[in-house]
Amino acid sequence: MAIFKPLSLDEMKAKTKVLRRHIVRMTTEAGSGHPSSSMSAVEMVTALFFGGFMQHDPAQPRWNNRDRFILSKGHAVPVLYAALAECGYFPVEELMTLRKLGSRLEGHPNMKRLDCIEASTGSLGQGLSVGVGHALACHMDGLSAHTYVMLGDGEMGEGQVWEALASAEKYKLANLTAIVDQNGYQQTGATKDVLKLTEFQPKIEAFGWHVQTINGNDIEQVIAALTIARSIKDRPTAIVSQTQKGFGILPILAPTGDLNYHGKPLSKELAEKALALLAD
């Protein structure tokens, strides 16, 4: 069993650039994917996997007492693949097979292809229910494992999410943390224009959860919020992570005039500019 030594703050900031470069390269190589949705979640994923908040072992991906990360917003899987590769779950070179025929790295997480994937997701709204199941099972088995679930803000319009929130409170699942990546956009446009559920903190608090709202692209705020979340022992916790879609390469995306830039890779020309921006 490996408990990764936490990176320093400067090392984590450097790691965010590494993950972003992987995201750009793999989605442009694939000619499809969701780079902007992945970019908004980089700081949170970096802190979880490299900041000492998750105990996990690439040599034993199904170790019983591992901490779990479920990416309910499955279309953002490039950020998860990038983190898993950097942790050593599979070769970094395999990232360039994203979405290619026969690749283990499908366009959405598939737990049948990789043992380090906790749940097959992509049908939005289901991941938190799966997380409740993981957390409840770990609690019943007397394990110390913590379960993290990352959702999108557009996904919060799914009724199943709110049923899961209610269930988690009923069972007092203090070993469960939900993370809402509130980047403001979904497939069809601005989230506030599709279904106005943007004031998430009071809504989730009404279900009996401990909730924090932070700037999710500020890794220091992310680390502080995760530290607080792990200190809560009497109820489930949530972090409303307010982010920007495409964060890290916004100067490259802005001239396109598309603030959403959903579900499409960067052209080779834009990718070269993005990689230059993300250089060490």
C-alpha positions as CSV (number, residue, x, y, z in Angstrom):
1,M,0.0,0.0,0.0
2,A,1.4,3.4,-1.0
3,I,0.5,6.7,0.6
4,F,1.9,9.3,-1.7
5,K,4.1,11.9,-0.1
6,P,2.2,15.2,-0.6
7,L,3.8,17.6,-3.1
8,S,4.7,21.1,-1.9
9,L,2.5,24.0,-3.0
10,D,5.0,25.0,-5.7
11,E,5.2,21.4,-6.9
12,M,1.5,21.1,-7.1
13,K,1.3,24.4,-9.1
14,A,3.8,22.9,-11.5
15,K,1.8,19.7,-11.6
16,T,-1.3,21.6,-12.8
17,K,0.7,22.7,-15.8
18,V,1.7,19.1,-16.5
19,L,-1.9,17.9,-16.4
20,R,-3.1,20.7,-18.6
21,R,-0.4,19.9,-21.2
22,H,-1.5,16.3,-21.2
23,I,-5.1,17.4,-21.7
24,V,-4.3,19.6,-24.7
25,R,-2.1,16.9,-26.3
26,M,-4.4,14.0,-25.9
27,T,-7.6,15.7,-27.0
28,T,-6.0,17.3,-30.0
29,E,-4.4,14.0,-31.0
30,A,-7.8,12.3,-30.6
31,G,-9.6,15.0,-32.6
32,S,-12.4,15.0,-30.1
33,G,-13.0,15.3,-26.4
34,H,-13.7,17.9,-23.7
35,P,-10.5,19.9,-23.0
36,S,-12.3,23.0,-21.5
37,S,-14.4,20.9,-19.1
38,S,-11.3,19.1,-18.0
39,M,-9.3,22.3,-17.5
40,S,-11.7,23.8,-14.9
41,A,-11.1,20.8,-12.7
42,V,-7.3,20.6,-12.7
43,E,-6.6,22.3,-9.4
44,M,-9.1,20.1,-7.5
45,V,-7.8,16.9,-9.1
46,T,-4.2,17.8,-8.5
47,A,-4.8,18.5,-4.8
48,L,-6.7,15.3,-4.4
49,F,-4.2,13.0,-6.0
50,F,-1.0,14.8,-5.2
51,G,-1.8,16.8,-2.0
52,G,-2.0,14.0,0.4
53,F,-5.8,13.8,0.5
54,M,-6.1,10.4,-1.0
55,Q,-4.4,7.1,0.0
56,H,-4.1,4.9,-3.1
57,D,-1.7,2.4,-4.6
58,P,-1.0,2.0,-8.3
59,A,0.3,-1.5,-7.6
60,Q,-3.1,-2.4,-5.9
61,P,-5.8,-0.3,-7.6
62,R,-8.5,-2.3,-5.9
63,W,-7.0,-2.3,-2.4
64,N,-10.0,-2.3,-0.1
65,N,-9.1,0.7,2.1
66,R,-8.2,3.0,-0.8
67,D,-9.8,6.4,-1.0
68,R,-12.1,6.7,-4.0
69,F,-12.6,9.4,-6.6
70,I,-15.6,9.2,-8.9
71,L,-15.8,11.5,-11.8
72,S,-19.5,12.0,-12.3
73,K,-19.0,14.6,-15.0
74,G,-17.5,11.8,-17.0
75,H,-16.9,13.9,-20.2
76,A,-14.0,15.6,-18.3
77,V,-12.1,12.3,-18.1
78,P,-8.9,13.6,-19.7
79,V,-8.1,15.3,-16.4
80,L,-8.5,12.0,-14.6
81,Y,-6.5,10.1,-17.1
82,A,-3.7,12.7,-16.8
83,A,-3.6,12.4,-13.0
84,L,-3.7,8.6,-13.1
85,A,-0.9,8.4,-15.6
86,E,1.2,10.8,-13.5
87,C,0.6,8.6,-10.5
88,G,1.8,5.6,-12.3
89,Y,-1.4,3.6,-13.0
90,F,-0.5,3.3,-16.6
91,P,2.3,4.7,-18.9
92,V,2.1,8.4,-19.7
93,E,2.6,7.5,-23.4
94,E,-0.8,5.8,-23.3
95,L,-2.6,9.1,-22.9
96,M,-2.1,9.7,-26.7
97,T,-4.4,6.7,-27.4
98,L,-7.4,8.6,-26.0
99,R,-10.6,7.7,-27.9
100,K,-8.8,5.6,-30.4
101,L,-10.1,2.2,-31.5
102,G,-9.0,-0.5,-29.0
103,S,-7.7,2.0,-26.5
104,R,-8.4,1.5,-22.8
105,L,-8.8,5.3,-22.5
106,E,-12.4,5.7,-23.7
107,G,-14.2,9.1,-24.0
108,H,-15.9,8.5,-20.7
109,P,-14.6,6.5,-17.7
110,N,-15.1,2.8,-18.1
111,M,-14.2,0.7,-15.0
112,K,-14.2,-2.5,-17.2
113,R,-11.2,-1.1,-19.1
114,L,-9.1,0.2,-16.2
115,D,-9.0,-1.1,-12.6
116,C,-8.2,2.4,-11.4
117,I,-11.5,3.8,-12.5
118,E,-14.1,3.5,-9.7
119,A,-17.3,4.0,-11.7
120,S,-18.4,4.0,-15.3
121,T,-19.9,7.5,-15.8
122,G,-21.1,9.8,-18.5
123,S,-24.8,9.5,-18.1
124,L,-25.0,12.6,-15.9
125,G,-26.6,12.6,-12.5
126,Q,-25.6,9.1,-11.4
127,G,-22.2,9.5,-9.9
128,L,-23.2,10.8,-6.5
129,S,-25.5,7.8,-6.0
130,V,-22.6,5.5,-6.8
131,G,-20.5,7.5,-4.3
132,V,-23.2,7.1,-1.6
133,G,-23.0,3.3,-2.2
134,H,-19.2,3.3,-1.9
135,A,-19.2,5.4,1.3
136,L,-22.0,3.4,2.9
137,A,-20.3,0.1,2.1
138,C,-17.0,1.4,3.5
139,H,-18.7,2.6,6.7
140,M,-20.4,-0.7,7.1
141,D,-17.2,-2.6,6.6
142,G,-15.3,-0.5,9.2
143,L,-12.9,1.0,6.6
144,S,-11.4,4.4,6.9
145,A,-11.6,5.0,3.1
146,H,-13.0,8.4,2.0
147,T,-15.1,8.8,-1.2
148,Y,-14.9,11.9,-3.4
149,V,-17.4,12.6,-6.2
150,M,-16.9,15.4,-8.7
151,L,-20.1,16.7,-10.4
152,G,-20.7,19.3,-13.0
153,D,-23.0,22.3,-12.3
154,G,-25.2,21.4,-15.3
155,E,-25.5,18.0,-13.9
156,M,-27.1,19.4,-10.8
157,G,-30.3,19.7,-12.7
158,E,-30.7,15.9,-12.5
159,G,-33.2,14.9,-9.8
160,Q,-31.2,11.8,-8.9
161,V,-28.4,14.1,-7.5
162,W,-30.8,15.5,-4.9
163,E,-32.1,12.0,-4.0
164,A,-28.4,11.0,-3.3
165,L,-27.9,14.2,-1.2
166,A,-30.8,13.2,0.9
167,S,-29.7,9.6,1.3
168,A,-26.1,10.6,2.3
169,E,-27.5,12.8,5.1
170,K,-29.8,10.0,6.3
171,Y,-26.8,7.7,6.8
172,K,-24.5,10.5,8.1
173,L,-21.8,9.7,5.6
174,A,-19.0,11.8,6.9
175,N,-16.7,9.7,4.7
176,L,-18.2,11.3,1.6
177,T,-17.3,14.6,-0.1
178,A,-19.2,15.9,-3.1
179,I,-17.4,18.5,-5.3
180,V,-19.5,20.6,-7.6
181,D,-17.3,22.0,-10.4
182,Q,-19.2,25.2,-11.1
183,N,-17.7,26.4,-14.3
184,G,-20.9,28.1,-15.4
185,Y,-21.5,26.3,-18.7
186,Q,-22.9,23.0,-20.0
187,Q,-23.4,21.6,-23.4
188,T,-26.3,23.9,-24.5
189,G,-25.0,27.1,-23.0
190,A,-24.6,29.0,-19.7
191,T,-25.9,26.9,-16.8
192,K,-27.9,29.8,-15.4
193,D,-29.8,30.1,-18.7
194,V,-30.7,26.4,-18.9
195,L,-31.9,25.8,-15.3
196,K,-31.2,28.4,-12.7
197,L,-29.8,26.2,-9.9
198,T,-26.7,28.4,-9.4
199,E,-26.9,29.1,-5.6
200,F,-25.8,25.7,-4.6
201,Q,-24.5,26.2,-1.1
202,P,-27.8,27.0,0.6
203,K,-29.6,24.3,-1.4
204,I,-27.1,21.6,-0.4
205,E,-27.0,22.9,3.2
206,A,-30.8,22.4,3.3
207,F,-30.1,18.7,2.9
208,G,-28.0,18.6,6.1
209,W,-24.6,18.7,4.5
210,H,-21.6,20.8,5.5
211,V,-20.9,23.1,2.5
212,Q,-18.0,25.4,1.5
213,T,-17.8,27.7,-1.6
214,I,-14.4,28.4,-2.9
215,N,-12.5,29.6,-6.0
216,G,-11.7,26.2,-7.4
217,N,-8.9,27.5,-9.6
218,D,-6.9,28.7,-6.6
219,I,-5.1,25.7,-5.4
220,E,-4.5,27.2,-1.9
221,Q,-8.2,27.6,-1.4
222,V,-8.7,24.0,-2.7
223,I,-6.2,22.6,-0.2
224,A,-7.8,24.5,2.6
225,A,-11.3,23.4,1.7
226,L,-10.3,19.7,1.4
227,T,-8.6,19.9,4.8
228,I,-11.8,21.3,6.4
229,A,-13.9,18.6,4.6
230,R,-11.8,15.8,6.1
231,S,-12.2,17.3,9.6
232,I,-16.0,17.0,9.5
233,K,-17.0,13.8,11.3
234,D,-20.8,14.1,11.8
235,R,-22.2,14.5,8.2
236,P,-21.3,14.5,4.5
237,T,-19.5,17.4,3.1
238,A,-19.6,19.4,-0.2
239,I,-17.4,21.9,-1.9
240,V,-18.9,24.2,-4.4
241,S,-15.8,24.8,-6.5
242,Q,-16.4,27.9,-8.6
243,T,-14.1,27.7,-11.7
244,Q,-13.7,28.9,-15.2
245,K,-14.1,26.6,-18.1
246,G,-10.9,26.3,-20.0
247,F,-8.9,27.8,-17.1
248,G,-5.2,27.8,-17.9
249,I,-5.6,28.4,-21.6
250,L,-8.3,31.1,-21.5
251,P,-6.0,33.6,-23.5
252,I,-6.0,31.0,-26.3
253,L,-9.8,30.3,-26.2
254,A,-10.9,33.9,-25.8
255,P,-10.2,35.0,-29.4
256,T,-12.4,32.2,-30.7
257,G,-15.4,34.1,-29.2
258,D,-16.8,30.8,-27.8
259,L,-17.0,31.1,-24.0
260,N,-18.3,27.6,-23.7
261,Y,-16.0,25.8,-26.1
262,H,-17.7,22.5,-25.1
263,G,-16.9,19.1,-26.5
264,K,-14.3,20.1,-29.1
265,P,-10.5,19.8,-29.1
266,L,-8.1,22.6,-29.9
267,S,-6.8,22.7,-33.5
268,K,-3.2,21.9,-33.9
269,E,-2.4,25.6,-34.3
270,L,-4.3,26.5,-31.0
271,A,-2.8,23.5,-29.3
272,E,0.7,24.7,-30.1
273,K,-0.2,28.2,-28.6
274,A,-1.7,26.6,-25.5
275,L,1.4,24.4,-24.9
276,A,3.6,27.4,-25.2
277,L,1.5,29.2,-22.6
278,L,1.7,26.2,-20.3
279,A,5.4,25.7,-20.7
280,D,7.5,25.5,-17.5
